[in-house]
Amino acid sequence: MNKKRLLAILIPIFILLAMTIIPISTLAFGTEILLETRPVDPRDLFRGDYVILSYKIEEIELSKFDKALQEKLVTQMIGSFPQNKNLYVILKKHENGTHVVDYVSENKPSSNKLYMKGKFNHFLYQEPSAEARIMVSYNIDKYFVPENTGMELEEAARKGEVLAKVKLFKGYAMLTELIIP
């Protein structure tokens, strides 16, 4: 076998293996946290039961953003803040055991901080007296469940009884389990 043919075989294999490094590292070395959820839809006819999730940490008050980022957001609120801009959401443990937003930055935090890398989604327009809120997405919004259990999870979440177990590694988040305490 000549070198070109060998390379043609090995390069796609290497690319596929490289795509698994971050998820495997997250499962192996990630820090486990709990997040409060709000599901949206429990069923897809083609893919079976799954829950589309919404997290309380997706909707963030403007005051939680660091000062420089707040100024950018406010000046560009009417204009166009870049869609899908990377944001780093630093988390802290709440007294109920779940993790909540401590603050948000454009800059990657030091390695001793627990954070999730998210993407700016959009501004939430509210009443003039309310504080502005920004939606941030984390790409952990779907969770497949055993057949005929999606409705049970949705009902429990409506009562505020579902928690998401998430593993974090260097900002990368991986949803590992849904819990009904």
Buried (B, 14 or more C-beta within 10 A) or exposed (E): EEEEEEEEEEEEEEEEEEEEEEBEBBEEEBEEBBBBBBBEEBBEEEEEBBBBBBBBBBBBBBEBBBEEBBEBBEEEBEEEBEEEBEBBBBBEEEEEEBBBBBBBBBEEBEEEBBBBBBBBBEBBEEEEEEEBBBBBBBEBBBBEBEEEEBEBBBBBBEEEBBBBBBBBBEBBBBBBEBEEE
